[in-house]
Amino acid sequence: MELKEKVSAVIEAVRPALQGDGGDIELVDVLAEEKAVLVRLKGACFGCPMSTFTIKGYVEQVMKEKVPEISEIRLVK
């Protein structure tokens, strides 16, 4: 499985938790050289004061666990 497919699978796995709160997450890009994933928050998650915690404390932790090649999730607008 290629890197982008692994990352996409993790995004799909965490999506229901965000959708449960009225939000959503979209995979924008995978920067393999930088070991980073770019995502966009949508719905209730967009602009939410807890969005940084959602990205760093939840999505990034799951991503690092499931895809060790990735070290950072970056939020884009």
Residue pairs with C-beta under 8 A, 6 or more apart in sequence:
1 9
3 30
3 32
3 67
3 69
3 70
4 30
6 66
6 67
6 69
7 27
7 30
7 37
7 63
7 67
7 70
8 27
9 66
10 59
10 62
10 63
10 66
10 67
11 25
11 26
11 27
11 39
11 59
13 62
13 66
14 25
14 58
14 59
14 62
15 24
15 25
17 58
18 24
18 25
18 41
18 43
18 45
18 54
19 43
21 44
21 45
22 43
22 44
22 45
23 41
23 42
23 43
23 44
23 45
23 46
23 48
23 54
24 41
24 42
24 43
24 45
25 39
25 40
25 41
25 42
25 45
25 59
26 39
26 40
26 41
26 42
27 37
27 38
27 39
28 38
28 39
28 40
28 76
29 37
29 38
30 36
30 37
30 38
30 70
31 37
31 38
32 69
34 72
35 69
35 70
35 71
35 72
36 70
36 71
36 72
36 73
36 74
37 63
37 70
37 72
37 73
37 74
38 74
38 75
38 76
39 55
39 59
39 73
39 74
39 75
39 76
40 75
40 76
40 77
41 48
41 51
41 54
41 55
41 75
45 51
45 54
48 54
51 75
52 75
55 73
55 75
56 73
59 73
60 72
60 73
63 70
63 73
64 70
64 71
